[in-house]
Amino acid sequence: MKDITLSIPDKDYTFFIKLIKSLDFVQVKEPKKLTASAAKQQFLEEFKEAVEEVNLARQGKIKLKSAEQLLSEL
């Protein structure tokens, strides 16, 4: 048996899980809950990435989304 890790948008997660569980040859492992230290580590990594993106935007190397674009994605 092979394992696959997927990233699914939150809004599509429930639908995808129902779909994939309907396949008799698939075993679904529920995602692990993060411990406090793992959650802190994940936050720090994501924060570091965000700061790097802001620095690249200030240098003109990338263009960030506007607040309007971010809200329209929600």
Z-matrix of the N, CA and C atoms (Angstrom, degrees):
N
C 1 1.448
C 2 1.516 1 108.37
N 3 1.328 2 116.83 1 143.39
C 4 1.464 3 123.96 2 179.42
C 5 1.523 4 109.59 3 -108.54
N 6 1.319 5 116.69 4 149.47
C 7 1.465 6 122.58 5 176.74
C 8 1.520 7 108.75 6 -106.74
N 9 1.334 8 115.52 7 143.18
C 10 1.463 9 122.33 8 176.95
C 11 1.518 10 107.92 9 -131.63
N 12 1.310 11 115.72 10 135.97
C 13 1.465 12 120.95 11 175.10
C 14 1.516 13 107.62 12 -109.43
N 15 1.322 14 116.83 13 128.39
C 16 1.460 15 122.30 14 -178.69
C 17 1.515 16 110.32 15 -122.99
N 18 1.306 17 115.56 16 150.29
C 19 1.467 18 121.48 17 172.25
C 20 1.518 19 106.94 18 -111.60
N 21 1.326 20 116.42 19 117.62
C 22 1.458 21 122.64 20 -176.55
C 23 1.530 22 107.93 21 -117.33
N 24 1.337 23 117.88 22 134.21
C 25 1.470 24 119.01 23 175.54
C 26 1.527 25 110.68 24 -57.10
N 27 1.317 26 116.46 25 143.49
C 28 1.463 27 121.54 26 -177.62
C 29 1.524 28 112.04 27 -52.61
N 30 1.331 29 115.83 28 -41.50
C 31 1.468 30 119.31 29 -176.30
C 32 1.527 31 112.22 30 -65.97
N 33 1.330 32 118.62 31 -22.98
C 34 1.461 33 122.25 32 -178.19
C 35 1.529 34 113.55 33 -103.16
N 36 1.319 35 116.75 34 -3.11
C 37 1.462 36 121.05 35 -173.24
C 38 1.530 37 112.88 36 -59.85
N 39 1.312 38 117.69 37 -50.17
C 40 1.470 39 121.09 38 -176.79
C 41 1.524 40 110.88 39 -60.11
N 42 1.334 41 116.10 40 -46.54
C 43 1.458 42 119.98 41 178.62
C 44 1.523 43 110.81 42 -60.28
N 45 1.336 44 116.87 43 -46.05
C 46 1.453 45 120.41 44 -177.26
C 47 1.522 46 111.34 45 -63.11
N 48 1.328 47 117.58 46 -42.56
C 49 1.468 48 120.75 47 -179.95
C 50 1.528 49 110.25 48 -62.48
N 51 1.336 50 118.02 49 -43.23
C 52 1.466 51 120.69 50 177.58
C 53 1.521 52 110.34 51 -60.94
N 54 1.310 53 115.94 52 -42.71
C 55 1.463 54 120.69 53 -179.27
C 56 1.519 55 111.33 54 -63.68
N 57 1.303 56 117.24 55 -49.57
C 58 1.458 57 121.22 56 -175.57
C 59 1.528 58 111.82 57 -69.52
N 60 1.345 59 116.78 58 -33.07
C 61 1.466 60 119.33 59 177.33
C 62 1.517 61 112.19 60 -69.87
N 63 1.317 62 117.20 61 -19.80
C 64 1.472 63 120.01 62 179.07
C 65 1.531 64 112.10 63 -73.47
N 66 1.303 65 117.07 64 -13.17
C 67 1.465 66 121.42 65 178.13
C 68 1.527 67 108.93 66 -85.74
N 69 1.323 68 116.54 67 122.46
C 70 1.467 69 119.95 68 -174.17
C 71 1.528 70 113.69 69 -69.78
N 72 1.320 71 118.54 70 -17.73
C 73 1.462 72 120.97 71 -177.97
C 74 1.532 73 113.28 72 -95.78
N 75 1.344 74 116.91 73 5.05
C 76 1.458 75 121.30 74 -177.73
C 77 1.526 76 110.01 75 -109.08
N 78 1.329 77 115.98 76 134.40
C 79 1.460 78 121.70 77 173.28
C 80 1.525 79 107.01 78 -110.98
N 81 1.309 80 117.11 79 125.22
C 82 1.463 81 121.59 80 -177.30
C 83 1.529 82 109.08 81 -101.11
N 84 1.325 83 115.58 82 124.91
C 85 1.461 84 121.09 83 173.80
C 86 1.517 85 106.33 84 -100.19
N 87 1.306 86 116.41 85 124.40
C 88 1.465 87 120.42 86 179.60
C 89 1.527 88 108.91 87 -66.27
N 90 1.331 89 116.59 88 145.41
C 91 1.469 90 119.19 89 -179.52
C 92 1.522 91 111.50 90 -62.22
N 93 1.317 92 114.99 91 144.76
C 94 1.458 93 120.75 92 178.83
C 95 1.518 94 109.71 93 -75.92
N 96 1.313 95 115.87 94 142.39
C 97 1.456 96 120.52 95 175.16
C 98 1.525 97 108.02 96 -79.61
N 99 1.316 98 115.78 97 140.89
C 100 1.452 99 120.82 98 -179.09
C 101 1.522 100 110.94 99 -77.05
N 102 1.313 101 115.38 100 140.11
C 103 1.455 102 120.00 101 171.60
C 104 1.525 103 107.49 102 -75.27
N 105 1.301 104 116.71 103 168.03
C 106 1.468 105 120.26 104 -179.00
C 107 1.523 106 110.62 105 -60.00
N 108 1.321 107 117.56 106 -42.66
C 109 1.468 108 119.81 107 -178.97
C 110 1.528 109 111.28 108 -69.90
N 111 1.326 110 117.91 109 -36.20
C 112 1.465 111 120.93 110 177.37
C 113 1.521 112 110.45 111 -68.65
N 114 1.319 113 117.08 112 -38.44
C 115 1.462 114 121.18 113 178.04
C 116 1.525 115 109.96 114 -65.01
N 117 1.312 116 116.71 115 -41.16
C 118 1.461 117 121.09 116 178.39
C 119 1.525 118 109.88 117 -63.78
N 120 1.316 119 117.29 118 -43.81
C 121 1.462 120 121.91 119 179.44
C 122 1.531 121 110.46 120 -62.45
N 123 1.330 122 116.82 121 -43.27
C 124 1.461 123 121.07 122 178.78
C 125 1.533 124 110.06 123 -62.95
N 126 1.327 125 117.22 124 -43.75
C 127 1.463 126 121.12 125 178.45
C 128 1.527 127 110.52 126 -59.52
N 129 1.330 128 117.18 127 -46.15
C 130 1.458 129 120.92 128 -178.77
C 131 1.527 130 111.52 129 -62.62
N 132 1.332 131 117.45 130 -40.11
C 133 1.461 132 121.22 131 178.56
C 134 1.525 133 110.82 132 -65.30
N 135 1.340 134 116.58 133 -44.25
C 136 1.460 135 120.25 134 179.88
C 137 1.525 136 111.06 135 -67.42
N 138 1.325 137 117.88 136 -36.65
C 139 1.455 138 121.99 137 177.76
C 140 1.526 139 110.35 138 -65.34
N 141 1.330 140 116.32 139 -42.32
C 142 1.468 141 121.21 140 178.43
C 143 1.528 142 109.92 141 -60.93
N 144 1.333 143 117.66 142 -42.95
C 145 1.461 144 121.59 143 177.54
C 146 1.525 145 111.01 144 -61.71
N 147 1.333 146 116.70 145 -41.15
C 148 1.462 147 120.82 146 179.95
C 149 1.528 148 110.76 147 -64.06
N 150 1.320 149 117.21 148 -42.45
C 151 1.463 150 120.85 149 178.75
C 152 1.523 151 109.93 150 -63.72
N 153 1.324 152 117.43 151 -41.39
C 154 1.464 153 120.99 152 177.98
C 155 1.532 154 110.66 153 -61.30
N 156 1.351 155 117.34 154 -40.99
C 157 1.456 156 120.80 155 178.33
C 158 1.528 157 111.09 156 -63.65
N 159 1.316 158 116.92 157 -42.06
C 160 1.470 159 120.46 158 178.82
C 161 1.529 160 109.64 159 -62.52
N 162 1.319 161 117.17 160 -43.30
C 163 1.466 162 120.49 161 179.10
C 164 1.526 163 111.06 162 -62.53
N 165 1.331 164 117.76 163 -41.92
C 166 1.466 165 121.07 164 177.59
C 167 1.526 166 110.86 165 -64.11
N 168 1.329 167 116.73 166 -37.98
C 169 1.467 168 120.64 167 178.73
C 170 1.527 169 110.29 168 -66.41
N 171 1.307 170 117.27 169 -40.99
C 172 1.470 171 120.85 170 178.83
C 173 1.529 172 111.17 171 -63.99
N 174 1.334 173 115.76 172 -31.74
C 175 1.463 174 120.48 173 178.37
C 176 1.530 175 111.46 174 -81.45
N 177 1.325 176 116.41 175 -6.16
C 178 1.459 177 120.76 176 179.67
C 179 1.522 178 113.97 177 80.33
N 180 1.324 179 117.35 178 14.19
C 181 1.468 180 121.01 179 -178.11
C 182 1.521 181 112.72 180 -84.22
N 183 1.329 182 117.52 181 -25.27
C 184 1.461 183 121.99 182 175.35
C 185 1.517 184 108.69 183 -137.74
N 186 1.328 185 115.88 184 160.40
C 187 1.451 186 120.53 185 176.93
C 188 1.532 187 107.73 186 -113.30
N 189 1.319 188 115.70 187 126.48
C 190 1.456 189 120.92 188 179.90
C 191 1.529 190 110.03 189 -83.34
N 192 1.320 191 116.47 190 157.70
C 193 1.460 192 121.82 191 176.76
C 194 1.526 193 109.27 192 -73.09
N 195 1.317 194 115.23 193 149.02
C 196 1.461 195 119.56 194 175.44
C 197 1.526 196 109.18 195 -77.65
N 198 1.323 197 116.27 196 165.10
C 199 1.466 198 120.74 197 177.63
C 200 1.527 199 109.54 198 -60.88
N 201 1.328 200 116.64 199 -36.73
C 202 1.463 201 120.53 200 179.32
C 203 1.535 202 111.10 201 -63.28
N 204 1.340 203 117.40 202 -41.32
C 205 1.467 204 120.77 203 177.85
C 206 1.531 205 110.77 204 -64.60
N 207 1.330 206 116.88 205 -40.80
C 208 1.461 207 120.18 206 179.33
C 209 1.524 208 110.99 207 -63.19
N 210 1.333 209 116.86 208 -44.29
C 211 1.461 210 120.67 209 -179.44
C 212 1.520 211 111.74 210 -66.38
N 213 1.322 212 117.57 211 -34.59
C 214 1.463 213 119.43 212 -179.60
C 215 1.528 214 111.64 213 -69.18
N 216 1.339 215 117.67 214 -24.11
C 217 1.457 216 121.00 215 176.85
C 218 1.524 217 112.46 216 -72.37
N 219 1.311 218 116.26 217 -24.20
C 220 1.466 219 120.76 218 -179.91
C 221 1.491 220 108.20 219 -77.09
